[in-house]
């Protein structure tokens, strides 16, 4: 019985994968409907200041989310099922935060739309970087699973999610809320802990994880030699005689007789009769002999 490969990731069952992908698609549909309803309510009961522009931005946001959801659904077959669900939830959060930025009242009269667009791009960047970190960190965790690495993975993932939330919150409501210095001290502390946890797991893998076998290019494995058959007469069945030095009697291929026992040909005779049952070649000559055996 062979030992399991430590580098092969455990495959998700098709039923589980299909259910998670369906859940991700239903989450996207529900978020799209909920965001549309909230935006409609804001249109009906909100102020008239810039309502046309905000409605246009909302349509663009919903269309962009629908396109991203379709792309994620198509890529779900190439990804782990849990990652497809987490990716869809991340885009749902991005949609809701974008709707808040569009319909939140302006505190300042200058640069409101352009400044919030930059804020929205920063939110997308932070969330996607956090999602990428979780995906790559999970691959590193699967390489060598121990109690210590599992603890480090859970704590570091929680720190990364908390850091992403602490960076996104000021980008959303920073226009209306003044964050004290203590808040940013916590942000720096969480960043340091998340960075240490991120570096800790690859270091432990480098020390304790089994090494991947590497091919030896200097000493490649021997190539099996293919044994070639002994050459035959033109009939393809009768083997040629063996010369005293062990080589095939190539002259017998053309004359039809062994060289040592070939009959003396009279001067008047111009042609040598072909061997019996030998197929005729080009212009009455037999086909060329096969290559000699390789040593």
C-alpha positions as CSV (number, residue, x, y, z in Angstrom):
1,X,0.0,0.0,0.0
2,X,1.5,3.4,-1.0
3,X,1.6,6.3,1.3
4,X,-0.6,9.3,0.5
5,X,1.0,12.2,-1.3
6,X,1.4,15.1,1.2
7,X,1.3,17.7,-1.7
8,X,-2.0,16.6,-3.1
9,X,-4.9,18.7,-1.8
10,X,-7.9,16.8,-0.6
11,X,-10.6,17.0,-3.3
12,X,-14.0,18.4,-2.5
13,X,-16.9,16.1,-3.2
14,X,-18.9,17.2,-6.3
15,X,-22.1,17.5,-4.2
16,X,-20.4,19.9,-1.7
17,X,-18.8,21.9,-4.4
18,X,-22.1,22.3,-6.4
19,X,-24.0,23.3,-3.2
20,X,-21.5,26.0,-2.3
21,X,-21.4,27.4,-5.8
22,X,-25.2,27.5,-5.9
23,X,-25.2,29.2,-2.5
24,X,-22.7,31.8,-3.8
25,X,-24.9,32.5,-6.8
26,X,-28.0,32.9,-4.6
27,X,-26.0,35.3,-2.3
28,X,-25.2,37.4,-5.4
29,X,-28.8,37.5,-6.6
30,X,-30.1,38.4,-3.1
31,X,-27.5,41.1,-2.7
32,X,-28.3,42.5,-6.1
33,X,-32.0,42.7,-5.3
34,X,-31.5,44.1,-1.8
35,X,-29.1,46.8,-3.0
36,X,-31.6,47.8,-5.7
37,X,-34.5,48.0,-3.2
38,X,-32.4,50.1,-0.8
39,X,-31.4,52.5,-3.6
40,X,-35.0,52.8,-4.7
41,X,-36.0,53.7,-1.1
42,X,-33.3,56.3,-1.0
43,X,-34.5,57.7,-4.3
44,X,-38.1,58.0,-3.0
45,X,-37.4,59.5,0.5
46,X,-34.0,61.1,0.0
47,X,-33.1,64.7,-0.9
48,X,-33.1,66.0,-4.4
49,X,-29.5,66.9,-4.3
50,X,-27.7,65.1,-7.1
51,X,-30.3,62.3,-7.3
52,X,-29.9,61.8,-11.1
53,X,-26.1,61.4,-10.9
54,X,-26.3,59.0,-8.0
55,X,-29.0,57.0,-9.7
56,X,-26.7,56.7,-12.7
57,X,-23.8,55.6,-10.6
58,X,-26.0,53.1,-8.9
59,X,-26.9,51.5,-12.2
60,X,-23.2,51.3,-13.1
61,X,-22.4,49.7,-9.8
62,X,-25.2,47.1,-10.1
63,X,-24.1,46.3,-13.7
64,X,-20.5,45.9,-12.6
65,X,-21.5,43.6,-9.8
66,X,-23.6,41.5,-12.1
67,X,-20.6,41.1,-14.5
68,X,-18.3,40.2,-11.7
69,X,-20.8,37.7,-10.3
70,X,-21.0,36.0,-13.7
71,X,-17.2,35.8,-14.0
72,X,-16.9,34.4,-10.5
73,X,-19.6,31.8,-11.3
74,X,-17.7,30.7,-14.4
75,X,-14.4,30.5,-12.5
76,X,-15.9,28.5,-9.7
77,X,-15.2,25.2,-11.4
78,X,-11.4,26.0,-11.3
79,X,-11.4,27.1,-7.6
80,X,-12.0,25.4,-4.3
81,X,-15.7,25.5,-3.4
82,X,-15.1,27.5,-0.2
83,X,-13.0,30.1,-2.0
84,X,-15.8,30.6,-4.6
85,X,-18.2,31.3,-1.8
86,X,-15.8,33.6,0.1
87,X,-15.0,35.5,-3.2
88,X,-18.7,36.0,-3.9
89,X,-19.3,37.3,-0.3
90,X,-16.4,39.7,-0.7
91,X,-18.0,41.2,-3.8
92,X,-21.3,41.4,-2.1
93,X,-19.7,43.4,0.7
94,X,-18.0,45.6,-2.0
95,X,-21.4,46.2,-3.6
96,X,-23.0,47.3,-0.3
97,X,-20.2,49.6,0.6
98,X,-20.3,51.1,-2.9
99,X,-24.0,51.8,-2.5
100,X,-23.3,53.5,0.9
101,X,-20.7,55.7,-0.7
102,X,-23.0,56.7,-3.5
103,X,-26.0,57.6,-1.4
104,X,-24.3,58.8,1.8
105,X,-24.9,62.6,2.2
106,X,-21.9,64.9,1.4
107,X,-20.3,66.6,4.3
108,X,-18.1,68.8,2.1
109,X,-19.2,70.6,-1.1
110,X,-15.9,70.2,-2.9
111,X,-14.6,67.0,-4.6
112,X,-17.3,64.7,-3.2
113,X,-17.8,62.4,-6.2
114,X,-14.2,62.1,-7.3
115,X,-13.0,61.6,-3.7
116,X,-15.5,58.9,-3.0
117,X,-14.6,57.1,-6.2
118,X,-11.0,57.0,-5.0
119,X,-12.2,55.7,-1.7
120,X,-14.2,52.9,-3.5
121,X,-11.2,51.9,-5.5
122,X,-9.2,51.6,-2.3
123,X,-11.9,49.5,-0.7
124,X,-11.9,47.1,-3.7
125,X,-8.0,46.9,-3.4
126,X,-8.0,46.2,0.3
127,X,-10.7,43.5,0.1
128,X,-9.2,41.7,-2.9
129,X,-5.7,41.8,-1.3
130,X,-7.2,40.2,1.8
131,X,-8.9,37.6,-0.3
132,X,-5.7,36.8,-2.1
133,X,-3.8,36.5,1.1
134,X,-6.3,34.0,2.5
135,X,-6.1,31.9,-0.7
136,X,-2.3,31.7,-0.8
137,X,-2.0,31.3,3.0
138,X,-4.4,28.3,2.8
139,X,-2.1,26.7,0.2
140,X,0.9,27.1,2.5
141,X,-1.1,25.7,5.4
142,X,-2.1,22.6,3.5
143,X,1.6,21.7,2.7
144,X,2.3,20.5,6.3
145,X,-0.7,20.4,8.7
146,X,0.2,20.2,12.4
147,X,-1.5,21.5,15.6
148,X,0.9,24.4,15.6
149,X,0.4,25.4,12.0
150,X,-3.4,25.1,12.3
151,X,-3.3,27.5,15.3
152,X,-1.1,29.9,13.4
153,X,-3.3,29.7,10.3
154,X,-6.6,30.4,12.2
155,X,-5.1,33.3,14.2
156,X,-3.4,34.9,11.2
157,X,-6.5,34.6,9.0
158,X,-8.6,36.3,11.7
159,X,-6.0,39.1,12.0
160,X,-6.0,39.6,8.3
161,X,-9.8,39.8,8.2
162,X,-9.8,42.2,11.1
163,X,-7.1,44.4,9.5
164,X,-9.1,44.6,6.3
165,X,-12.2,45.7,8.2
166,X,-10.2,48.3,10.2
167,X,-8.9,49.7,7.0
168,X,-12.2,49.7,5.1
169,X,-14.3,51.4,7.9
170,X,-12.4,54.7,7.8
171,X,-12.7,54.7,4.0
172,X,-16.5,54.4,4.2
173,X,-17.4,56.7,7.1
174,X,-14.2,58.7,7.6
175,X,-15.9,61.7,6.1
176,X,-18.3,61.9,9.1
177,X,-16.3,60.2,11.9
178,X,-13.0,61.3,13.3
179,X,-10.9,58.3,14.3
180,X,-8.7,58.9,17.3
181,X,-5.0,58.1,17.5
182,X,-5.7,55.0,19.5
183,X,-7.6,53.4,16.7
184,X,-4.6,53.8,14.3
185,X,-2.3,52.4,17.0
186,X,-4.5,49.2,17.0
187,X,-4.3,49.2,13.2
188,X,-0.5,49.2,13.3
189,X,-0.5,46.5,16.0
190,X,-2.8,44.2,14.1
191,X,-0.7,44.8,10.9
192,X,2.5,43.7,12.7
193,X,0.9,40.6,14.2
194,X,-0.6,39.6,10.8
195,X,2.8,40.1,9.1
196,X,4.5,37.9,11.7
197,X,1.9,35.2,11.3
198,X,2.2,35.4,7.5
199,X,5.9,34.9,7.7
200,X,5.8,32.2,10.4
201,X,3.9,29.5,8.5
202,X,6.3,29.5,5.5
203,X,9.3,29.4,7.8
204,X,7.9,26.3,9.7
205,X,7.2,24.7,6.3
206,X,10.8,25.3,5.2
207,X,12.1,23.6,8.4
208,X,9.7,20.7,9.0
209,X,7.6,20.1,5.8
210,X,8.7,17.2,3.6
211,X,10.8,18.3,0.6
212,X,9.6,17.9,-2.9
213,X,11.6,15.4,-5.0
214,X,13.7,17.2,-7.5
215,X,14.9,15.7,-10.8
216,X,18.6,14.9,-11.1
217,X,19.7,16.4,-14.3
218,X,23.3,15.5,-13.9
219,X,22.6,11.8,-13.4
220,X,19.5,11.0,-15.5
221,X,18.0,7.5,-15.3
222,X,19.3,5.1,-18.0
223,X,17.3,4.9,-21.1
224,X,16.3,1.3,-21.9
225,X,17.9,0.0,-25.0
226,X,15.6,-1.3,-27.7
227,X,16.9,-4.6,-29.1
228,X,16.9,-4.6,-32.9
229,X,16.1,-7.7,-34.8
230,X,18.7,-9.5,-36.9
231,X,18.5,-8.5,-40.6
232,X,16.9,-10.8,-43.0
233,X,16.9,-11.6,-46.8
234,X,14.6,-9.6,-49.0
235,X,11.7,-12.0,-48.2
236,X,11.6,-10.5,-44.7
237,X,11.7,-13.9,-42.9
238,X,15.0,-15.7,-43.6
239,X,17.8,-14.3,-41.4
240,X,21.2,-13.4,-43.0
241,X,24.2,-15.6,-42.3
242,X,26.7,-14.6,-39.7
243,X,30.2,-13.6,-40.7
244,X,33.3,-14.9,-38.7
245,X,33.5,-11.5,-37.0
246,X,29.8,-11.7,-35.8
247,X,28.4,-9.2,-38.3
248,X,25.6,-9.9,-40.8
249,X,26.5,-11.1,-44.2
250,X,25.3,-8.1,-46.2
251,X,26.6,-9.4,-49.5
252,X,24.3,-12.4,-49.1
253,X,21.4,-10.0,-49.1
254,X,22.1,-9.1,-52.7
255,X,23.4,-12.4,-54.0
256,X,20.9,-14.7,-52.2
257,X,23.8,-17.0,-51.0
258,X,26.2,-16.9,-48.1
259,X,29.5,-15.3,-49.0
260,X,31.6,-18.3,-47.9
261,X,29.5,-20.7,-50.0
262,X,28.6,-18.5,-52.9
263,X,29.0,-20.3,-56.3
264,X,31.5,-19.1,-58.8
265,X,29.8,-17.0,-61.5
266,X,30.8,-17.5,-65.1
267,X,32.1,-14.5,-67.0
268,X,29.2,-14.8,-69.5
269,X,26.7,-14.7,-66.8
270,X,25.6,-11.1,-66.2
271,X,22.8,-11.5,-63.6
272,X,22.6,-13.4,-60.4
273,X,19.3,-15.2,-59.9
274,X,17.4,-13.8,-57.0
275,X,16.8,-16.0,-54.0
276,X,13.6,-17.9,-54.0
277,X,10.4,-16.1,-52.8
278,X,12.4,-12.8,-52.6
279,X,10.2,-9.8,-53.5
280,X,11.3,-7.7,-56.5
281,X,12.5,-4.2,-55.7
282,X,13.0,-1.2,-57.9
283,X,13.9,-2.2,-61.5
284,X,14.4,-5.8,-60.6
285,X,16.7,-5.1,-57.6
286,X,15.8,-6.0,-54.1
287,X,15.0,-3.3,-51.6
288,X,17.9,-1.8,-49.5
289,X,18.9,-3.9,-46.5
290,X,17.8,-2.8,-43.0
291,X,20.2,-1.0,-40.7
292,X,22.7,-3.1,-38.7
293,X,22.0,-3.7,-35.1
294,X,23.2,-1.1,-32.7
295,X,25.6,-2.1,-29.9
